[in-house]
Amino acid sequence: KTLNRAMAQFCKPDARLKAIGYVPLKLGPAKSLEIMKQGFDEGCYSFMIDTNEPNDENISFTHPDFDPIWNCFVDNQSPFVVHVAVNGHYKAVPDSFKNNGKSELELGGDAPAGELGLMTINSSAELFLSAMIFDGVFERFPELRGISMEHGAFWLPSWLKALDYTASLFKRQRKFNELPSEVAKRHLKVSPFAGEPIGWIIENIGPNMLVYASDYPHPEGTSDPIRKFEATMTECDEKTMDAFYHGNMEELMGIKL
């Protein structure tokens, strides 16, 4: 609550700033909703949420008991936010992989340590967003929107294919009203890292999911993220560039600049 209040107060003097608080869903639906409502009342625009419940005995955040949380996002016309490291202590790479007789490489900043850490930076978000789709949260809340921040975007083409392939395998047990990939494209936005092959990603998933983010002032944002992004977007037309830089985010936030 103190963090959320501080974020709201910091952003209040400048209308360009939107305060993003934090709601630890592991506290359960009732307490989480209390924190969330207080944060909205005090000026937060939206909230980061954990991607998974750390206690295997507790219910998933996609359980209907958490529906008041998703409804609160909808009522306040705010997208939920999932962000790297806000993941309920999810560990994609077991520590045993570090016992390889080699020194672990470091990129610096708050980037994950080692090649395996970077390759799996998206794992918790991918798992959570898949559960949101397959467990029907977006079906129950058609106006709900969300954004993945600092998980990269290199995984999106294969993830969308995997969603549809998985649905096809379960078609005898469950009827899907539409392709899961279409649900993802309608409800979710993703911020890539500077230096990722943005043009290739857009070519494979379409122009409507990616949103520009510099990660300033963190070092992984690089000194010239726009140059790095555009170096991989040479085949993108003006409409696609506009969508990447502002249009997709405007759609997510329900605003027009």
HELIX and SHEET records of a PDB file:
HELIX    1   1 THR A    2  CYS A   11  1                                  10    
HELIX    2   2 LEU A   25  LEU A   27  5                                   3    
HELIX    3   3 PRO A   29  ASP A   41  1                                  13    
HELIX    4   4 PRO A   64  PHE A   66  5                                   3    
HELIX    5   5 ASP A   67  ASP A   75  1                                   9    
HELIX    6   6 ASP A   95  LYS A   98  5                                   4    
HELIX    7   7 GLY A  114  MET A  119  1                                   6    
HELIX    8   8 SER A  123  PHE A  134  1                                  12    
HELIX    9   9 VAL A  137  ARG A  140  1                                   4    
HELIX   10  10 LEU A  156  LEU A  169  1                                  14    
HELIX   11  11 PRO A  180  HIS A  187  1                                   8    
HELIX   12  12 ILE A  198  ILE A  205  1                                   8    
HELIX   13  13 PRO A  219  GLY A  221  5                                   3    
HELIX   14  14 PRO A  225  ALA A  231  1                                   7    
HELIX   15  15 GLU A  238  ASP A  242  1                                   5    
HELIX   16  16 ALA A  243  GLY A  247  3                                   5    
HELIX   17  17 ASN A  248  MET A  253  1                                   6    
SHEET    1   A 2 ILE A  20  VAL A  23  0                                        
SHEET    2   A 2 SER A  46  ILE A  49  1                                        
SHEET    1   B 3 PHE A  80  HIS A  83  0                                        
SHEET    2   B 3 GLY A 146  MET A 149  1                                        
SHEET    3   B 3 LEU A 188  VAL A 190  1                                        
END                                                                             
